[in-house]
Amino acid sequence: MYVDPASVAPIDVTTPTDDAQVTPRARPDPDGRSPNVDASTDAIISVRGVTKRFGSHTVLQNITFDVPRGKTTAVLGPSGTGKSVLLKVVIGLLRPETGQILVDGEPIVGVRERDVFRIRRKFGVLFQDGALFGSMPLYDNIAFPLREHTRRTEREIRAVVLQKAELVGLAAHLHKLPGEVSGGMRKRAGLARALVLDPEIILFDEPDSGLDPVRVAYLDDLVNTAQRETGATFFVITHNIESVMRTAHYMGLLFRSRLVAFGSKQEMTTSDNAIVQQFLAGRAEGPIGMDEMAETDTPAAARSAEPPTRSVPLAVGS
C-alpha cells in the first residue's frame, strides 16, 4: 500500500450557523445509534464519532457512518471540507482527537503501530496523481508491491501484473515510463498497482483529478468493472457529481466539517435537505456560498501536521 506524501487538503475554518440544517443526523435513534449507522449493513469500515482538529480549527466534527462491504461508497463535499483528511484518518495516517475507526471490526485508533500496519494490509490506494515512480516503467510500478511485500517468484509476479494490466487496459504499454503516457494511463497504472495484492478495500483520493470529462467517463467504467470483478469495497473521495452518479452505490456529503447526510444513491438524490439538493444539482443558489471553502483558509497547522514531502511514494503495510 502506498502513502501519499502530499499535504493535507484545505480545511474548513467556519462554524455552522444552523446546526439543525447542517447536521440533520444530530439526534440518535432511541437505541443510541446514529441514523447513519445501519445495524443490518455488513460494514467493512465503521466511522464512529470522529473529530479531527488542527490547532483551533476543526476539520471533522463528530463524523459517524458505515461503509457497506463489497460496494462503492463516495464521500463528497465542496473543496476544503476535509474529505482527504477523512481518508487519512480512516487509513490511520492521522489520529482523531475523539472517535474510532473500525476496519472489519478492528479498531485502528489507539492501537499498537504494528497492529495499524497489519490492518493497513487490507487497503489499496489510488492517489490523485497515481504516485508512480517516474524512473520505473509501468510494469515495475505495478509489480513493486509484490516484490516488496511478498515472496512470489518473478514468474508469479509477471502473471499477476499482466492480469491486472489487462483488467485496466494497459497490457500493451507496460514497457513505458510514467512520463511517456497520458494522465489517464497513469491513473490506470495506479489502479492496477492498488489491485495487485488483492486488498479487501480500495481507497480513491480524487481519482478524476486532472482528467478531461471523456477520460473520467472511461475511468468510471473501469472502476465499475474492477469493483464487479474483484468484489472489493471501493471508498471514493471526490467532488465530481457525474462520476459519483455513474459509480457509487452509497454517498455521503461533508459540509462545514459535518456529515450532512449519508445513504444510498437513491436516498441521497431524493433527499429534501437543502445542502444535499444544492450540491448534487450544482446550483449557485443555496446554503453553500462561493467563499465557503476558500483554498487560502488552510491553516499552517494543518499543512505542518503531515509527514515531510518525499520525492517517491512511501510503502507501508503489504
Secondary structure, DSSP 8 states (H G I E B T S, - for coil): -EE--S----------S-HHHH-TT-S--TTS--TT--TTS-EEEEEEEEEEEETTEEEEEEEEEEEETTSEEEEE-STTSSHHHHHHHHTTSS--SEEEEEETTEE-SSS-HHHHHHHHTTEEEE-TT----TTS-HHHHHHHHHHHH----HHHHHHHHHHHHHHTT-GGGTTS-GGGS-HHHHHHHHHHHHHTT--SEEEEESTTTT--HHHHHHHHHHHHHHHHHH--EEEEE---HHHHHHH-SEEEEEETTEEEEEEEHHHHHT---HHHHHHHHT-SSSSS-TTTT-GGG--HHHHHTS----SS-EE---
